[in-house]
Amino acid sequence: MPQLMLLLYLLIGAAVLVLVGLLVVLLTAVACATLFVAFVLHKLGWDRRLVAYLMKKQGVRVAPVAKVRFDDMDEPIEAHWSFGELEADDSRRPG
């Protein structure tokens, strides 16, 4: 009788291992297919349109794109660095 129970346990264990193996293979294939579809959508530029469509379908309101005019684009960008001690009369020094 104990050998029959051992055989039953081994059969159940083997069935569980086969089921887990199939699930791993299936989920790996689904993940690879999803990544491939996402890559193709990104390369075609449809991923942003798809997200915008899904957001619009859910009722999400997005602010319209605002065009900003920059008047100081011809000015050079300047930065002044100092590594010395700040003077006592400097207005930028926290007091």
Helices and strands as residue ranges (DSSP letters): H 2-44, H 46-58
